[in-house]
């Protein structure tokens, strides 16, 4: 089939399969597996695909129609302008999380020590290190499978970082100027209602925030005080309805100047504060 036929076939197949972003996903797969850009599709849509490329593309479409995330098919997701490898062991980096990174960057200074708790793919930590100077970073995660992806991303992006397998702060040592975390924060009862791409293909361990969704916020807020310098800052990504709870917990645990930042949709997305006193 030619490029135009391939694109139209993909859009129709994914639309009929209930894929919300059928056009976008088809274009991503066509570009990734057949190296056809949007401009090339429109300018030279009559050009035929190579047989091997066409087979890979059609196979990817068949998988995508079963709601396997397109990022798992391509193996990559851009975040903060950087290409991150992803698979079923890590959360797919999302644009909302860029709000968290941007807010940390506003507060950072050269030479800071940064701890990224629940690092997953490493996208938060590695982006912070990439866009700062002379900072030192540690990423911690309970999942060794996730850490293998984070280490691979660091190597691919040529960014120096340390990654530690740790159940929260269990194996963490030293003090930091910044602790940042996008922890699991979805209520256990809500997970079954999520999109198939999320509930069936992303790691539940990275989603499940226990009964009220705030289990990991409580633990990290309490324990982080032993690992932050006085005047150090704690940053969280939060769910749209968690700002009040997380803010209150931080204020009750020696954090001051606690602020809430909204995402581009106007929803509460980031909470951060500064440690005064504590352990």
C-alpha positions in Angstrom: 0.0 0.0 0.0 1.1 3.6 -0.5 1.6 6.1 2.3 -1.9 7.7 2.0 -3.6 4.3 2.0 -1.6 3.2 5.0 -2.5 6.3 6.9 -6.2 6.0 6.0 -6.3 2.3 6.9 -4.7 3.0 10.3 -7.1 5.8 11.2 -10.1 3.7 10.2 -8.9 0.7 12.1 -8.1 2.6 15.3 -11.3 4.7 15.2 -13.4 1.5 14.8 -11.5 0.1 17.8 -12.4 3.0 20.0 -9.0 4.6 20.2 -9.6 8.3 21.1 -6.5 9.7 19.3 -6.7 7.6 16.2 -5.3 10.1 13.8 -2.4 11.1 16.1 -1.5 7.5 17.0 -1.6 6.4 13.4 0.8 9.2 12.4 3.1 8.3 15.2 3.2 4.7 14.2 3.6 5.5 10.5 6.5 7.8 11.2 8.2 5.4 13.7 7.9 2.2 11.6 7.9 3.6 8.1 9.9 6.8 8.6 7.2 8.9 6.9 6.7 12.4 8.3 3.5 14.3 8.1 4.9 16.6 5.4 6.0 13.5 3.4 2.6 12.0 3.7 0.9 15.0 2.2 3.5 15.8 -0.4 4.3 12.2 -1.6 1.3 10.2 -0.4 1.4 8.1 -3.5 4.8 6.6 -2.7 4.6 2.9 -1.7 5.9 1.6 1.6 8.7 -1.0 1.7 7.3 -4.4 2.4 9.2 -4.9 5.7 8.2 -1.4 7.0 4.6 -2.1 6.0 4.5 -5.3 7.9 5.9 -3.7 11.1 3.4 -0.9 10.8 0.4 -3.2 10.3 1.6 -5.3 13.2 1.8 -2.2 15.4 -1.7 -1.1 14.4 -3.1 -4.5 15.4 -1.5 -4.2 18.8 -2.6 -0.6 19.3 -6.2 -1.5 18.5 -6.1 -3.7 21.7 -5.2 -0.6 23.6 -1.5 -1.3 24.1 -0.1 2.3 24.6 1.5 3.7 21.5 4.6 4.5 23.5 5.0 0.8 24.4 5.0 0.1 20.7 7.5 2.7 19.8 9.4 2.3 23.0 9.9 6.1 23.5 8.1 9.2 24.9 9.3 12.7 24.6 9.4 14.6 27.9 10.9 18.1 28.5 12.2 18.0 24.9 14.2 14.8 25.6 13.5 11.2 24.3 12.9 8.7 27.1 12.8 5.0 26.7 9.7 3.4 28.2 8.1 0.0 28.6 5.5 -1.7 30.8 7.6 -1.4 33.9 7.4 2.4 34.1 4.8 5.1 33.9 4.7 6.8 30.6 5.9 10.4 31.1 3.1 12.9 30.8 2.9 16.5 29.9 1.3 17.3 33.3 4.5 16.2 35.0 6.5 18.8 33.0 4.7 21.3 35.3 6.5 19.7 38.3 9.9 19.8 36.6 9.5 23.4 35.5 8.6 24.5 39.0 11.6 22.7 40.5 13.8 24.4 37.9 12.5 27.8 39.0 13.6 27.1 42.5 16.9 25.3 41.9 20.4 26.7 42.1 23.6 25.4 40.7 25.3 22.6 42.7 22.1 21.4 44.4 21.8 17.8 45.5 18.5 16.3 44.3 16.6 13.2 45.3 13.9 11.9 43.0 11.7 9.5 45.0 9.7 7.0 43.0 11.8 7.8 40.0 10.4 5.3 37.5 11.8 6.1 34.0 14.0 8.8 35.6 12.4 11.5 33.4 12.0 14.0 36.3 15.6 13.6 37.7 17.3 13.4 34.3 15.4 16.5 33.0 16.4 18.5 36.1 20.1 17.5 35.7 20.0 18.2 32.0 18.7 21.7 32.4 20.8 22.7 35.4 24.5 23.1 36.2 26.7 21.1 38.5 23.8 19.4 40.3 24.0 15.9 41.7 21.1 13.6 41.5 19.8 10.4 43.0 16.8 8.5 41.8 15.1 5.9 44.1 12.5 3.3 43.2 11.3 0.0 44.7 11.2 -1.6 41.3 14.5 -2.9 39.9 12.8 -3.2 36.5 12.0 0.5 36.5 15.5 1.4 37.6 17.0 -0.6 34.6 15.0 1.8 32.3 16.1 4.8 34.3 19.8 3.8 34.0 19.4 3.1 30.3 17.9 6.6 29.9 20.7 8.2 31.8 23.2 6.4 29.5 21.4 7.3 26.3 21.1 11.0 27.3 24.7 11.0 28.6 23.6 12.3 32.0 25.3 11.3 35.2 23.0 10.1 38.0 22.9 7.5 40.7 19.9 5.1 41.0 19.1 3.2 44.1 16.6 0.4 44.7 14.9 1.4 47.9 11.5 1.1 49.5 11.1 4.9 49.9 13.9 6.1 52.1 15.0 2.6 53.3 18.4 2.8 51.6 18.8 6.6 51.2 21.7 8.4 52.9 22.9 12.0 53.0 21.1 15.3 52.8 19.5 17.1 49.9 18.5 20.6 48.9 15.6 19.3 46.9 13.4 16.1 47.1 10.9 15.7 44.3 8.4 13.0 43.8 5.5 11.9 41.5 4.4 9.0 43.8 1.5 6.6 43.3 -1.6 8.7 44.1 -4.6 7.1 42.6 -7.1 5.5 45.1 -7.1 1.7 44.9 -10.9 1.7 44.2 -10.5 4.1 41.2 -7.8 2.1 39.3 -10.4 -0.3 37.8 -12.2 2.7 36.2 -9.1 4.1 34.4 -8.5 3.9 30.6 -7.5 0.5 29.4 -4.1 1.9 28.3 -3.4 2.8 31.9 -5.1 0.1 34.1 -4.1 -2.8 31.9 -0.6 -1.8 30.6 1.0 0.6 33.1 2.5 -0.8 36.4 -0.1 -0.8 39.2 2.7 -0.4 41.7 3.3 3.1 40.2 -0.4 4.0 40.3 -1.8 2.7 43.6 -1.9 5.3 46.3 -3.8 3.0 48.7 -7.3 3.6 50.1 -7.3 7.4 50.1 -4.6 8.0 47.5 -2.4 9.8 50.0 -0.4 7.0 51.6 2.9 7.8 49.9 2.5 11.6 50.5 2.2 10.9 54.2 5.2 8.6 54.3 7.4 10.9 52.1 6.5 14.1 54.0 7.2 12.5 57.4 10.5 10.8 56.4 11.9 13.4 54.1 12.6 15.7 57.0 15.6 13.5 57.9 17.0 13.9 54.4 16.4 17.6 53.6 18.7 20.3 54.7 17.0 23.1 56.7 15.6 25.4 54.0 15.5 22.5 51.6 12.4 22.0 49.5 9.9 19.2 48.9 8.0 19.0 45.6 5.1 16.7 44.7 2.9 16.1 41.7 -0.6 15.6 42.9 -4.0 14.5 41.7 -6.5 17.3 40.8 -8.4 16.9 44.1 -5.5 16.3 46.6 -4.0 19.8 47.0 -5.9 20.6 50.3 -4.8 17.3 51.9 -1.2 17.4 50.8 -0.8 21.0 51.7 -2.2 20.4 55.2 0.1 17.4 55.8 3.2 19.5 54.8 2.2 22.4 57.0 1.7 19.9 59.9 5.2 18.6 59.4 7.4 21.7 59.5 7.0 22.8 55.9 6.4 26.5 55.3 5.6 28.7 52.3 3.6 25.8 50.9 2.3 26.6 47.5 0.0 25.0 44.9 0.6 25.2 41.2 -2.0 24.5 38.5 -1.5 22.8 35.2 -2.4 24.1 31.8 -6.0 22.9 32.2 -6.3 24.9 35.4 -6.2 21.9 37.7 -4.1 21.7 40.9 -1.0 19.7 39.8 2.0 20.6 42.0 2.5 21.2 45.8 5.8 22.4 47.2 7.1 23.8 50.4 10.3 24.6 52.3 11.5 22.8 55.5 11.9 24.9 58.6 12.8 22.8 61.6 11.9 19.1 61.6 14.0 16.0 62.4 
